[in-house]
């Protein structure tokens, strides 16, 4: 399994960066997870739009799904149209993005498969297990398994006992860390800190903690240090171009 980070900003893309977006490849299958703001140009630097086999979205906030729209346009409007792209998301999460063009304009470019968090399904070579995690909108924690390797991803989430099950023994735990140590009171139920991510990684005994969704302008060193106070394993901070290969 190869994981390529397209971006790791939360809320909006800082200068020269992109929001959440991850290309996950296994046995030639290319799964795009959370195509947030500004991820599409970075994706095209790696793969042509028609080479993406499926898209998986954790929740409907635009910093996690807005660049699905240019991806669909690139597939539908550039020369020979690509086959309909399978897109997996929680119910109604993509309504706003898919309504950006007029009715029917991109209808043949995609095929939406809605799932209820808490279930299991397959996308290509990946088994996908899901958990409903606390956020302002329905958010699915995602556990992708293939050939004995596991990527666990929180999407955006507040504290939840389900995070341990989501991340248990994962090779990579891709965890939202909007703040370093303290989440503001008005967001504490719906977002996480790097320190909390470190706690969850330690409880779940993960192989590598990959911190993402940093508030724009936050120093990556501060985020890493906050998690390192709790988790003694391998830690990195998501940034565009970072690749993680699982053997």
N, C-alpha and C positions, 0 to 999 in steps of 0.2 A: 504494500500500500504506500502511495506517495501523497503527501499533503502539501499543497502549495498555497501559501497565504497571499491573497490579493490585497487585503487591507485589514487594519485592526483598530480603526477609529470608531468611537461611539458617537451617536447623535448627528454629526455632520463631518465631512472629510476636511481635515486640516490641510494647509497648503502642501501640495505635492504628495498627499496621501489619499487613502480610500477608506471607506467604512468596511464593515464586516463582509468578508467574502473568501471562500476557500474552495480550491479545486482539489478533489479527492479522486485519485486514479488507482484502478485495480484491474489487472489482466486486460489492459487496453480499453476499459470502460471509464468514461470521464463524467464524474458527477460534480456539478456545481452546487455548493451549499451556501445559501444566503448571499445572493448577488446585491449587496448594498450599494449606496451612492459611490460613483467613481470607480467601481470595480471592473466595468466592462472594458475600458481601454487596456487595463492591465491584463485582463483575460485574453484579449485579442493579441497581445504581445507573446502569448504562450500557445494559444490554440485558435484556429478559425472558429467562427460562431457555429458552423454546421458540424463541427467535430464534438460538440457537447452532446452527451447521450441523454442526460436527464438533469433536472434541477430539483433541489430539496430546500424548502424554506421553513425556518423555525417559527416565525411569526410575521405579522403584517406591517410592522413599522418600516418606514422607507429606508432607514439605514441598514436594513437587512434584505430588502427586496426591490428597491426602486430600479436597479439596473437590469432587472428582468426585461423591462420594456425595450431598451436599445438592443438587447440580445435577440429578442423576438423580431424586431425590425430588421436587424442584420440578416437573420435567417429567412425572413419572408420577402424582403425587398431587394436584396443584392443578387441579381442574376437568377439562376435557377433556385427556386425555393427549396429549402431543406424540408425533410419530413416533419410532421407535427412533433414538437418537443414535449416529452412527458414532464409535467411539473407537479410536484407533491407538496401539499401545504395543509395547515389546519383550515377548517371550514371558513369561507368568506375572507380569508386573510389577504387575498390578492385582488379583490374586487376593484379597488381604487387604481392599482397599477394597470390592470387589464382594461380599464375604461378610459385610459388616456387617449387612445385612438377612437375613431368613430365606430359605431356598432358594426361588427363583422369585418373590420379592416384587417385584423390579424387572426381571425377565427381559425384559419387552417394552420397557423404557425405553432399552436400549442394544444395540449390535451391535459386538463387539470384533473389530478387525482387527489381528492380531499381525504384526510385521515383525522381521526379523533385521537388526541394524545392519550397514551395508555396502552396502545395496541402495538402490533408487530406486523411488518410487511417486508417485501423484498424490492430492491431496485437493482437491476443487473446482478452483479456478484455480491452485493451488499445485503446482509440482513439488517433491518432497521428496527430497533426497539425504541419506544417513545415514552416519555413521562410528561404529564402536565405540570409545569413549574410556574410559580407566582410571578406575574408581570402585569402591566396595565392592560394588556390584551392577551388572549390565549397564546401561550408560548410552549412549544414542545422541546424538551430536552431530547437529544438525539444520540443514540449509541449505534455506531456503524461497525459491523463485524464482517470480516472476510478473511478466509484462509488462516484462521487462528489469530488475527490481528484485530485490535479494537481501537477505534477513535470515539471518545465520548465528548459531546458538545452541549453546553448549557443553553445556547441562545442567550437571552437576557433573563435573569431570574433574581428574586430575592431569596432569603434563607428557606431551605426546605430539607426535611429528612430524606427525601427521595434522591438528593444529589449523591449520596453515598452509593446507593444502588446503581445509579446512572454511571458513575465513574469506576465502580469496583474493578480493580486489577486492569484497568485500561492501559494500553501502551502509551496513548497520548490523551490527556485531559485538557480540552480546549475550553477554557473557563472565562466567562465574563468577569472583568475586573475594572469597572468604570472608575472606581476611586481606589486610593492606596490603602488606607486603614479604616476610615470612617465614612459611611454613607449618610448623606444628609437625612434628617428625620423624615422629611416628606417623601423620600424615595426608599427608605430602609426596607420596606416590605417588597420592593419590586426590582431592586438592583443590588449588586454585590461589590465588595471590595477585594483587593488582591489578598489581603490577610484572610478573609473568609475563603477565598479560593484555595489558599494554602492549607487551611484547616480541612477543607473537604478533600483535597488531594492526599493529605496525610491519612485521614480516616479510610479512604478508599484504596490506599496503597498503589497509587498509579506509578507508571514508569517515568513519564515526563509531564510536567505541567506547562502548558502554553497559555499565557495570559493575553486576553484580547479585549476589545471594546473600550479602550482607554478614552477618557474624556479628552477632547482635543486640547493640545498644549501640555498635557501631563508628561513629565519626564519618565521614560521607560525604566530608568535606573531606580526611581522611587517605587514604582510598581513592583519591580522584581524584588527589591529589598524588603518590602512589606510582606510578600509571600514567603520569602526565605526565612523570616523569623519563625515560621511554623513548619514549613515543608523543607526537608533536607535533601530531597531528590533533585533531579535535573529540572531546571526552570529556564524558560525563554519567554520573550515578549513578542507577540505577533507583529510583523511589519511586512509590507509588500515585498515579495520576492523570496521570503523565507521558505525553505523546503525542508520537510521532515520525511525521511524514508524509513519505513518499518520493514525489517527483514523477517 
